[in-house]
């Protein structure tokens, strides 16, 4: 694709990077077949190819983003299925991230949307604030039917109330910052405790720690680490995202310079895709920080990669349970991890079933199911139907956003992959399967 950026524009590192990405696109259209929004809506501008043209025109023009561009870029899930499909290696992720940053800096959204995005960016990355917000949502749920049907802001508020759990699990009790390995220590890792996941499902971190310490891996939850920054990053909120990421880099750098780390373990694949991109995000930072970010990104591993590396093995008989594996987009497209989770589940004794259209997004996509509830709802029902069609008894996935999106009283039980693996290695049966922990 030809571009017409000026020399002054190309002096900006983000524009220079986007120029290279745009020039790598041969507009073949292969990406359209696997794009969830194009599959649903059939609009070329709601496909990766269409958005690439819109982003090119917006960035070349250099002025404020326009409403049509914002509308179609906002509809992008950042599922990155297009990057798996693309034969030319177009890095759509970096391009759309730059577009969102430009939109956030130049476009004035209607005030209700500005307030909602600011609220989400302020609440979700901070577990204490998020827990309070969910308690408020539980109190407000009986008033859901009073919200007007028409205005978009009220549709979004209804989506938030629908997704908020009726009851929250107990807040994780402050524990030791270092979880010692059982037996001889074979490795030492840092665990990203995260933000929303610690509120919605603290059992996922608990299962991860049990699994790793049984394998002889010491797990440290470093002071100062927290949200990876993805939620802000994908809303174009650049500075808050970078502050959160920098705090993690500082926390894990202290561990690397102290006793050392074999990996930074991440059990929410949406976070993993972002942490593995820290080197790129901080490429223009001062040299010491850029080097630290690159080092952290190189150490970042999905929990499935670490379990394979340290030799996961079950200790209980096979349960005779069929599991529908939902491949989170951030894992299969963002990190290119497809085999390890299914391999581990089979090793644990589960019969793994894969749904049709496994490449398509479930509609969660960070804050997407809150900001684009109609499209997200269509994708959720499509994904639920394909999971039910497998005939499995339970859904397993590696991302808290997907588990929240696919769960609910009228849905199949949904469980994080590590909770099933931990159960078969001596841990408690996941609560979603109807049993209580011993």
C-alpha positions as CSV (number, residue, x, y, z in Angstrom):
1,X,0.0,0.0,0.0
2,X,1.4,3.4,-0.9
3,X,1.5,6.1,1.7
4,X,2.0,9.9,1.5
5,X,3.4,10.9,4.9
6,X,5.6,14.0,5.1
7,X,9.1,14.0,6.5
8,X,7.8,15.9,9.5
9,X,5.2,13.3,10.2
10,X,7.7,10.5,9.9
11,X,9.8,12.1,12.6
12,X,7.2,10.9,15.0
13,X,8.1,7.3,16.0
14,X,4.4,6.1,16.1
15,X,3.7,7.5,12.7
16,X,7.0,6.0,11.3
17,X,5.9,2.6,12.7
18,X,2.4,2.9,11.3
19,X,3.8,3.9,7.9
20,X,5.8,0.7,7.7
21,X,2.8,-1.4,8.7
22,X,0.6,0.3,6.1
23,X,3.2,-0.3,3.4
24,X,3.3,-4.0,4.3
25,X,-0.5,-4.4,3.5
26,X,-1.2,-5.7,0.0
27,X,-5.0,-5.3,0.5
28,X,-5.6,-8.9,-0.5
29,X,-8.7,-9.2,1.7
30,X,-7.9,-12.5,3.3
31,X,-8.5,-10.9,6.7
32,X,-12.1,-10.2,6.0
33,X,-13.1,-13.8,6.2
34,X,-12.0,-14.2,9.8
35,X,-13.0,-10.8,11.1
36,X,-15.9,-11.1,13.6
37,X,-17.4,-7.7,12.8
38,X,-17.2,-8.2,9.1
39,X,-18.8,-11.7,9.4
40,X,-21.6,-10.1,11.4
41,X,-22.1,-6.8,9.7
42,X,-20.9,-7.4,6.1
43,X,-19.5,-3.8,5.9
44,X,-16.1,-3.5,4.3
45,X,-15.4,-0.6,6.7
46,X,-15.9,-3.0,9.6
47,X,-13.2,-5.3,8.3
48,X,-9.4,-5.0,8.9
49,X,-8.8,-4.0,5.3
50,X,-11.5,-1.2,5.5
51,X,-10.2,0.0,8.9
52,X,-6.6,0.1,7.5
53,X,-7.7,2.5,4.8
54,X,-9.6,4.7,7.3
55,X,-6.6,4.8,9.6
56,X,-4.2,5.6,6.7
57,X,-6.4,8.5,5.7
58,X,-6.8,9.8,9.2
59,X,-3.0,9.6,10.1
60,X,-1.9,11.0,6.7
61,X,-4.3,13.9,7.1
62,X,-3.0,14.6,10.6
63,X,-6.1,16.4,11.8
64,X,-8.8,15.4,14.3
65,X,-10.4,12.0,13.8
66,X,-13.9,12.1,12.3
67,X,-17.0,10.4,13.5
68,X,-17.1,7.7,10.8
69,X,-13.5,6.7,11.4
70,X,-14.1,6.6,15.2
71,X,-17.3,4.5,14.7
72,X,-15.6,1.8,12.7
73,X,-12.4,1.7,14.7
74,X,-14.4,1.5,17.9
75,X,-16.2,-1.5,16.5
76,X,-12.9,-3.4,16.2
77,X,-12.5,-6.0,18.9
78,X,-8.6,-6.2,18.6
79,X,-9.1,-9.9,18.5
80,X,-6.2,-10.1,16.1
81,X,-7.6,-12.9,14.1
82,X,-6.6,-10.8,11.0
83,X,-3.0,-11.1,12.0
84,X,-3.2,-14.9,12.1
85,X,-4.8,-14.9,8.6
86,X,-2.6,-12.2,7.0
87,X,-0.1,-13.7,4.5
88,X,1.9,-10.4,4.6
89,X,2.6,-10.2,8.3
90,X,0.7,-6.9,8.8
91,X,1.0,-5.9,12.4
92,X,-2.6,-4.6,12.7
93,X,-2.3,-4.6,16.6
94,X,0.3,-1.8,16.6
95,X,-1.6,0.1,13.9
96,X,-5.0,0.1,15.6
97,X,-3.4,0.9,18.9
98,X,-1.8,4.0,17.3
99,X,-5.2,4.9,15.8
100,X,-6.9,4.7,19.1
101,X,-4.3,6.9,20.7
102,X,-4.8,9.5,17.9
103,X,-8.6,9.3,18.3
104,X,-8.3,9.8,22.1
105,X,-6.1,12.8,21.6
106,X,-8.0,14.5,18.8
107,X,-11.7,13.5,18.8
108,X,-14.3,15.0,21.2
109,X,-16.8,12.2,22.0
110,X,-20.3,13.0,23.3
111,X,-20.0,13.8,27.0
112,X,-21.8,10.6,28.2
113,X,-19.3,8.5,26.3
114,X,-16.4,10.5,27.6
115,X,-17.6,10.0,31.1
116,X,-18.1,6.3,30.7
117,X,-14.7,5.7,29.2
118,X,-13.1,7.8,31.9
119,X,-15.0,5.8,34.5
120,X,-14.0,2.4,33.1
121,X,-10.4,3.5,32.8
122,X,-10.4,4.7,36.4
123,X,-12.3,1.8,38.0
124,X,-11.4,-1.4,36.3
125,X,-7.5,-1.4,36.7
126,X,-7.8,-0.9,40.5
127,X,-9.3,-3.9,42.4
128,X,-10.5,-1.9,45.4
129,X,-12.4,0.6,43.2
130,X,-13.7,-2.2,41.0
131,X,-15.0,-4.2,43.9
132,X,-16.9,-1.2,45.2
133,X,-18.4,-0.6,41.8
134,X,-19.6,-4.1,41.5
135,X,-21.3,-3.9,44.9
136,X,-23.1,-0.8,43.6
137,X,-24.1,-2.6,40.5
138,X,-25.6,-5.4,42.5
139,X,-27.7,-2.9,44.4
140,X,-28.7,-1.2,41.2
141,X,-29.7,-4.3,39.3
142,X,-33.4,-4.3,40.3
143,X,-33.6,-0.9,38.6
144,X,-32.4,-2.2,35.3
145,X,-35.9,-2.3,33.8
146,X,-36.4,1.4,34.4
147,X,-33.6,2.4,32.1
148,X,-34.9,3.8,28.8
149,X,-34.5,1.5,25.8
150,X,-33.3,4.0,23.2
151,X,-30.2,6.0,24.2
152,X,-26.9,4.2,23.7
153,X,-25.6,5.2,27.2
154,X,-28.5,3.3,28.8
155,X,-27.9,0.2,26.7
156,X,-24.4,0.3,27.9
157,X,-25.5,0.6,31.5
158,X,-27.8,-2.3,31.1
159,X,-24.8,-4.3,29.7
160,X,-22.8,-3.5,32.8
161,X,-25.5,-4.6,35.1
162,X,-26.0,-7.8,33.2
163,X,-22.3,-8.7,33.3
164,X,-21.8,-7.8,37.0
165,X,-21.9,-10.9,39.2
166,X,-24.8,-11.3,41.6
167,X,-22.4,-12.1,44.4
168,X,-18.6,-11.5,44.6
169,X,-16.2,-14.1,46.0
170,X,-14.5,-13.1,49.2
171,X,-11.6,-10.7,48.7
172,X,-8.3,-12.5,48.6
173,X,-6.7,-12.3,52.0
174,X,-3.3,-10.7,52.1
175,X,-0.8,-13.6,51.9
176,X,2.9,-14.0,51.8
177,X,4.6,-12.2,48.9
178,X,6.7,-15.3,48.3
179,X,5.0,-18.7,48.0
180,X,7.8,-21.3,48.6
181,X,8.3,-24.2,46.3
182,X,7.4,-27.6,47.6
183,X,10.5,-29.8,47.8
184,X,13.7,-28.7,46.0
185,X,13.3,-25.4,44.3
186,X,13.5,-25.9,40.5
187,X,12.6,-22.3,39.5
188,X,11.5,-18.9,40.6
189,X,8.8,-16.9,38.8
190,X,6.8,-13.7,39.3
191,X,3.0,-13.9,39.0
192,X,1.0,-11.0,37.6
193,X,-1.9,-10.8,40.1
194,X,-3.8,-8.5,37.8
195,X,-6.8,-6.3,38.4
196,X,-10.3,-7.5,37.4
197,X,-9.5,-11.1,37.8
198,X,-8.5,-10.7,41.5
199,X,-12.0,-9.4,42.1
200,X,-14.1,-11.6,39.9
201,X,-12.2,-14.9,40.4
202,X,-9.3,-14.9,42.9
203,X,-9.4,-18.7,42.7
204,X,-7.5,-18.5,39.4
205,X,-4.4,-17.1,41.1
206,X,-4.8,-19.5,44.0
207,X,-4.9,-22.5,41.6
208,X,-1.9,-21.1,39.7
209,X,0.2,-20.8,42.8
210,X,-0.7,-24.3,44.0
211,X,0.2,-25.8,40.6
212,X,3.5,-24.1,40.3
213,X,4.7,-24.6,43.9
214,X,3.8,-28.3,43.6
215,X,6.2,-28.4,40.6
216,X,9.0,-27.0,42.7
217,X,8.6,-23.4,41.4
218,X,8.7,-20.5,43.9
219,X,6.1,-17.9,43.1
220,X,6.6,-14.3,44.1
221,X,3.8,-11.7,44.0
222,X,6.0,-8.6,43.8
223,X,5.0,-5.4,45.7
224,X,4.1,-2.7,43.3
225,X,2.8,-4.8,40.4
226,X,-0.8,-4.7,39.4
227,X,-2.9,-4.0,36.2
228,X,-0.9,-4.7,33.0
229,X,-2.3,-1.5,31.4
230,X,-4.3,-3.3,28.6
231,X,-7.7,-1.9,29.5
232,X,-6.5,1.7,29.3
233,X,-4.2,0.9,26.3
234,X,-7.0,-0.4,24.2
235,X,-9.2,2.6,24.9
236,X,-6.5,4.9,23.7
237,X,-5.7,6.1,27.2
238,X,-2.0,6.1,26.6
239,X,-0.5,7.8,29.7
240,X,-2.5,5.8,32.3
241,X,-1.6,2.6,30.5
242,X,2.1,3.5,30.4
243,X,2.1,4.4,34.1
244,X,0.6,1.0,35.0
245,X,3.0,-0.9,32.8
246,X,6.0,1.1,34.2
247,X,5.1,0.1,37.7
248,X,5.1,-3.6,36.7
249,X,8.4,-3.2,34.9
250,X,9.9,-1.6,38.0
251,X,8.6,-4.3,40.3
252,X,9.8,-7.2,38.2
253,X,13.1,-5.6,37.5
254,X,13.8,-5.5,41.2
255,X,13.1,-9.3,41.3
256,X,15.3,-9.9,38.3
257,X,18.2,-7.9,39.9
258,X,17.6,-9.7,43.3
259,X,17.2,-13.5,43.3
260,X,16.4,-13.6,39.6
261,X,13.4,-14.9,37.7
262,X,12.8,-17.7,35.3
263,X,9.6,-16.2,34.0
264,X,6.9,-13.6,34.6
265,X,3.8,-15.8,34.7
266,X,0.5,-14.5,33.4
267,X,-2.8,-16.4,33.7
268,X,-5.0,-13.9,31.9
269,X,-4.1,-14.1,28.2
270,X,-5.4,-10.6,27.5
271,X,-2.8,-9.3,29.9
272,X,-0.1,-11.6,28.5
273,X,-0.4,-10.2,25.0
274,X,0.2,-6.7,26.4
275,X,3.1,-7.6,28.8
276,X,4.8,-9.4,25.9
277,X,4.5,-6.1,24.0
278,X,6.2,-4.0,26.7
279,X,9.4,-3.9,24.7
280,X,7.6,-2.2,21.8
281,X,5.5,0.1,24.0
282,X,8.7,1.5,25.7
283,X,11.0,1.4,22.7
284,X,11.3,5.2,22.8
285,X,11.7,5.5,26.5
286,X,15.1,6.4,28.1
287,X,17.6,3.6,27.5
288,X,17.5,2.0,30.9
289,X,13.7,1.8,31.0
290,X,13.6,0.6,27.4
291,X,16.0,-2.2,28.2
292,X,14.1,-3.2,31.4
293,X,10.8,-3.3,29.4
294,X,12.4,-5.5,26.8
295,X,13.8,-7.9,29.4
296,X,10.3,-8.2,31.1
297,X,8.7,-8.8,27.8
298,X,11.2,-11.6,27.0
299,X,10.4,-13.2,30.4
300,X,6.6,-13.0,30.1
301,X,4.9,-16.4,29.7
302,X,1.4,-17.7,29.7
303,X,0.9,-20.1,32.5
304,X,0.4,-22.9,30.0
305,X,3.9,-22.4,28.7
306,X,5.3,-22.6,32.2
307,X,3.4,-25.7,33.1
308,X,4.7,-27.5,30.0
309,X,8.2,-26.3,30.7
310,X,8.2,-27.6,34.3
311,X,6.5,-30.9,33.5
312,X,2.9,-30.7,34.7
313,X,1.5,-34.1,35.7
314,X,-1.9,-35.1,37.2
315,X,-2.1,-37.1,40.5
316,X,-5.8,-38.1,40.3
317,X,-7.6,-40.5,38.0
318,X,-9.1,-39.2,34.8
319,X,-12.5,-37.7,35.7
320,X,-14.3,-38.8,32.5
321,X,-15.3,-35.2,31.8
322,X,-15.6,-33.7,28.3
323,X,-14.3,-30.1,28.1
324,X,-15.1,-27.6,25.4
325,X,-11.9,-25.6,25.0
326,X,-12.5,-21.9,24.1
327,X,-9.3,-20.5,22.6
328,X,-9.2,-16.9,23.8
329,X,-8.2,-14.6,21.0
330,X,-5.4,-13.0,22.9
331,X,-3.9,-16.5,23.4
332,X,-4.4,-18.0,19.9
333,X,-4.0,-14.8,17.8
334,X,-2.1,-12.4,20.2
335,X,0.4,-14.9,21.5
336,X,0.2,-17.7,18.9
337,X,-0.3,-20.3,21.7
338,X,-2.7,-22.9,20.4
339,X,-1.5,-26.4,21.4
340,X,-0.2,-26.1,25.0
341,X,-3.6,-25.6,26.8
342,X,-5.3,-28.5,25.0
343,X,-2.2,-30.7,25.5
344,X,-2.3,-30.0,29.3
345,X,-6.1,-30.7,29.5
346,X,-5.7,-34.0,27.7
347,X,-2.7,-34.9,29.9
348,X,-4.9,-34.2,32.9
349,X,-7.4,-36.8,31.7
350,X,-10.1,-34.6,30.1
351,X,-11.6,-35.3,26.7
352,X,-11.1,-32.0,24.8
353,X,-13.7,-30.8,22.3
354,X,-13.2,-27.8,20.0
355,X,-16.1,-25.8,18.8
356,X,-16.8,-24.7,15.2
357,X,-15.5,-21.2,14.4
358,X,-12.9,-21.5,17.1
359,X,-11.1,-18.6,15.6
360,X,-14.0,-16.2,16.2
361,X,-14.1,-13.9,19.2
362,X,-16.7,-14.4,22.0
363,X,-17.2,-10.6,22.2
364,X,-15.5,-9.8,25.5
365,X,-12.4,-8.0,24.3
366,X,-11.5,-6.1,27.4
367,X,-14.2,-3.3,27.7
368,X,-15.8,-4.1,24.3
369,X,-18.8,-5.9,25.8
370,X,-19.5,-2.8,27.8
371,X,-18.9,-0.2,25.0
372,X,-20.4,-2.2,22.1
373,X,-23.0,-4.4,23.8
374,X,-25.1,-5.2,20.8
375,X,-22.2,-6.6,18.7
376,X,-20.7,-8.3,21.8
377,X,-24.1,-9.9,22.6
378,X,-24.4,-11.4,19.1
379,X,-20.9,-12.8,19.2
380,X,-21.5,-14.2,22.7
381,X,-24.7,-16.1,21.6
382,X,-22.9,-17.4,18.5
383,X,-20.0,-18.7,20.6
384,X,-22.2,-20.2,23.3
385,X,-24.2,-22.1,20.6
386,X,-21.0,-23.5,19.1
387,X,-19.7,-24.5,22.5
388,X,-23.0,-26.3,23.4
389,X,-22.9,-28.1,20.1
390,X,-19.7,-29.9,21.2
391,X,-21.7,-31.8,23.7
392,X,-19.2,-31.1,26.5
393,X,-20.1,-30.6,30.1
394,X,-17.9,-27.6,30.8
395,X,-16.1,-24.8,29.0
396,X,-12.4,-24.1,29.7
397,X,-10.5,-21.0,28.7
398,X,-7.5,-19.0,29.7
399,X,-8.8,-15.5,30.0
400,X,-11.0,-13.9,32.7
401,X,-12.8,-11.7,30.1
402,X,-13.9,-14.7,28.1
403,X,-15.1,-16.5,31.3
404,X,-17.2,-13.5,32.3
405,X,-18.6,-13.1,28.9
406,X,-19.5,-16.7,28.4
407,X,-20.8,-17.4,31.9
408,X,-24.1,-16.8,33.4
409,X,-27.1,-18.6,34.9
410,X,-28.3,-19.7,31.5
411,X,-24.9,-20.9,30.2
412,X,-22.6,-23.9,30.4
413,X,-20.2,-23.9,33.4
414,X,-17.1,-22.0,32.6
415,X,-13.8,-22.6,34.3
416,X,-10.2,-21.4,33.9
417,X,-7.9,-24.0,32.4
418,X,-5.6,-23.8,35.4
419,X,-8.4,-24.6,37.8
420,X,-9.1,-27.9,36.0
421,X,-5.4,-28.7,35.9
422,X,-5.0,-27.9,39.6
423,X,-8.0,-30.1,40.5
424,X,-6.4,-33.1,38.7
425,X,-3.1,-32.4,40.5
426,X,-4.6,-32.5,44.0
427,X,-6.4,-29.1,44.3
428,X,-10.1,-28.5,45.0
429,X,-12.8,-29.2,42.5
430,X,-13.7,-25.9,40.8
431,X,-16.7,-24.3,42.3
432,X,-18.3,-23.9,38.9
433,X,-18.6,-27.6,38.6
434,X,-21.0,-27.6,41.6
435,X,-18.7,-28.9,44.3
436,X,-17.2,-27.1,47.3
437,X,-13.5,-26.9,47.9
438,X,-12.2,-29.3,50.6
